Every structure is written in C-alpha cells, then in structure tokens.
Amino acid sequence: MTPEYDAVQTVASLMALSARTAPKGKGVDTIRVEVIRGADLERLAGAMRTYGEAHNLGFFIRDAKGVEQSDACVLIGCRGQEVAGINCGGCGYPTCAGMTAAAERARDDGNVPFKGPNCAIRMTDLGIAVGSAAKTAAIHNVDNRILYSGGAGALSLGMMEDCSVVYAIPLNASGKNIFFDRT
C-alpha cells in the first residue's frame, strides 16, 4: 500500500468519529456508520449500476465508477423511523404516533431506495453527521463526494439494513479529484 492509501484509511476512521460525535436531536443517537474497502467497494459499485440500469438513472452508473476507484467509502445511515417524540409535524404528520403508524403501514415494493416516512429531527441528525464527516475529509485533503446513489446501493445489498436512509462518502487520494473531474 501507498502512504496516501494508508492516510485515507486513517481519515475514514476520523470521519466515522466525526459522524458519531455530531450533535443529535434530544441527545438520542440513531446514526450508524460503517467503513467499507476492497471487495466491498466493488460490490457496492455493482449494486449501484444494477439499480441505475433498472430505474434508468444514469447518475448511479456514473457514480459507481468513482466508488470503484475509491480507496474507502464511509456509509452513514439513520434509523429515521425512530421518532423524536416532539410532535413537530416536520415529517408531514401532526403527531409522532401518526408518523409511526404510517411507517408501519408502508410497504417496501423495491421501487424506492429509502424507507419512509422519516422523522424530520432524525433526518436533520443524519445531515449533520454526513456534513461533519465530509468536513473531516476536506480538512485532511482527501477527495470525497456525498452520494445518495451510494447509500441506495448499500441498502440494496442489505448493508445498514436497520437504517431507513443511508448516504455514502467515497474517498480517494490521487493527483486529480475523481469525483468532480468526471464525464
């Protein structure tokens, strides 16, 4: 391995730490973090391609190429159907009990990557955790990109299965940013 590869692995661990210690609504942690590398990156890229082809979403296929070229990928998900219990209505239901009942009635037909409805507070927690992790990568000069498509691919593989929403942050250290300089 190269010094750059080793540094990316260290930064991936620091990103997991940043996501874990990010502020959480009402102090309840519903965030889950995993770091994948090696063969799991290939599996994730394959799942992203399959989903993109099945749903005519070209950006999934484009993003899969970046995941394949990555040195590691941080998956950050949330158990978003665990309500905060404050009846804020941000989820679209007037009460947390209403959202929970709707979540129990929802069926997974395989046509959408994420499970809904989700607590708005928990989704905010997820956004803060993802942002904190990406900030950590940027501070350490590791190229990264937050991917909806990577999270959808991870869920389709059964990764992070207790989560209702997942995002992926692939990481790379090379002379050119593979996540932005792409076709």
C-alpha positions in Angstrom: 0.0 0.0 0.0 1.0 3.6 -0.5 1.3 6.3 2.1 -1.7 8.0 0.5 -3.9 4.9 0.8 -2.9 4.4 4.4 -3.8 8.1 5.1 -7.2 7.6 3.5 -7.9 4.7 5.8 -7.0 6.8 8.9 -9.2 9.7 7.6 -12.1 7.3 7.1 -11.8 6.3 10.8 -11.7 10.0 11.7 -14.8 10.6 9.6 -16.6 7.8 11.4 -15.7 9.5 14.7 -17.0 12.9 13.4 -20.3 11.3 12.4 -20.6 9.5 15.7 -19.9 12.6 17.8 -22.0 15.0 15.8 -24.9 16.6 17.7 -28.1 14.5 17.9 -31.7 15.7 18.5 -32.8 15.2 22.1 -29.4 13.5 22.6 -30.6 10.3 21.1 -28.2 8.5 18.7 -29.9 6.9 15.7 -26.9 7.2 13.4 -25.0 4.2 12.1 -21.5 4.3 10.5 -19.5 1.7 8.6 -16.3 2.0 6.6 -16.0 -0.3 3.6 -13.0 -1.0 1.4 -11.6 -3.6 -1.1 -14.1 -6.1 -2.4 -17.0 -4.3 -0.7 -16.3 -1.3 -2.9 -16.7 -3.5 -6.0 -19.9 -5.0 -4.6 -21.3 -1.5 -3.9 -20.4 -0.2 -7.4 -22.1 -3.2 -8.9 -25.3 -2.7 -6.9 -25.3 1.0 -7.9 -25.0 0.0 -11.6 -27.8 -2.5 -11.3 -30.1 -0.1 -9.6 -29.3 2.7 -12.1 -30.0 0.4 -15.1 -33.2 -1.0 -13.6 -34.5 2.5 -12.8 -33.0 4.4 -15.8 -30.8 6.6 -13.5 -27.6 7.3 -15.3 -26.0 9.1 -12.4 -26.0 5.9 -10.4 -23.8 4.3 -13.2 -21.6 7.4 -13.3 -21.2 7.4 -9.5 -20.4 3.7 -9.5 -17.2 4.4 -11.4 -16.0 6.7 -8.7 -16.8 4.2 -6.0 -14.8 1.5 -7.8 -11.8 3.8 -8.0 -12.0 4.8 -4.3 -9.7 3.7 -1.5 -12.5 3.5 1.0 -16.1 4.6 1.5 -17.9 5.8 4.6 -21.5 4.8 4.9 -23.6 6.9 7.2 -27.2 5.9 7.8 -30.0 6.7 10.2 -32.8 4.8 11.9 -35.1 7.6 10.7 -38.4 5.9 11.7 -37.5 6.3 15.4 -39.4 9.4 16.3 -38.1 12.2 18.5 -41.4 12.4 20.3 -41.9 16.1 20.0 -44.9 16.2 17.6 -43.3 18.9 15.4 -45.1 17.9 12.2 -41.9 18.1 10.1 -42.5 14.6 8.8 -45.9 15.5 7.3 -47.9 14.0 10.1 -49.3 16.0 13.0 -48.0 13.6 15.6 -45.2 11.2 16.1 -47.7 8.5 16.6 -49.2 9.3 13.2 -45.8 9.0 11.5 -45.1 5.7 13.3 -48.4 4.3 12.2 -47.8 5.4 8.6 -44.3 3.8 8.7 -45.8 0.5 9.9 -48.3 0.6 7.0 -45.7 1.4 4.4 -44.7 -1.4 2.1 -41.3 -1.9 0.6 -42.1 -2.7 -3.0 -38.4 -2.4 -4.1 -39.1 0.6 -6.3 -37.6 3.2 -3.9 -34.3 3.0 -2.2 -35.3 4.5 1.2 -38.0 3.6 3.7 -40.4 6.4 4.7 -41.8 8.3 6.3 -38.9 9.6 8.4 -38.7 11.8 11.4 -37.5 15.3 10.4 -35.4 15.5 13.5 -33.6 12.2 12.7 -33.1 13.3 9.1 -31.5 16.5 10.4 -29.2 14.5 12.6 -28.2 12.4 9.5 -27.4 15.6 7.6 -25.3 17.0 10.4 -23.4 13.6 10.7 -22.8 13.4 7.0 -21.7 17.1 6.8 -19.3 16.6 9.8 -17.8 13.5 8.2 -17.3 15.3 4.8 -15.7 18.3 6.7 -13.2 15.9 8.3 -12.2 14.5 4.9 -11.8 18.0 3.5 -9.7 19.2 6.4 -7.3 16.3 5.6 -7.3 16.9 1.9 -9.0 13.6 1.0 -11.2 13.9 -2.1 -14.7 12.9 -1.4 -18.3 13.3 -2.6 -21.6 12.7 -0.7 -23.6 10.2 -2.7 -27.3 9.5 -2.5 -26.7 6.7 -5.1 -24.1 5.0 -2.9 -26.5 4.9 0.0 -29.2 3.4 -2.2 -26.7 0.8 -3.4 -25.7 -0.1 0.1 -29.3 -0.6 1.2 -30.0 -2.8 -1.9 -27.1 -5.0 -0.8 -28.5 -5.4 2.7 -25.8 -3.2 4.2 -27.0 -1.0 7.1 -30.4 -2.8 7.0 -31.6 -1.3 10.2 -31.4 2.2 8.6 -34.2 3.8 6.6 -31.8 6.3 4.8 -28.1 5.9 4.0 -25.6 8.1 2.3 -22.1 7.1 1.0 -19.0 9.1 1.0 -16.3 7.5 -1.2 -12.7 8.6 -0.6 -9.7 8.9 -2.8 -6.2 10.5 -2.7 -4.7 11.0 -6.1 -3.4 13.8 -8.3 -6.9 14.5 -9.7 -10.3 14.6 -7.9 -12.1 11.6 -9.4 -15.5 12.7 -8.0 -15.7 16.1 -9.7 -13.5 15.8 -12.8 -15.6 13.2 -14.5 -17.6 12.7 -17.6 
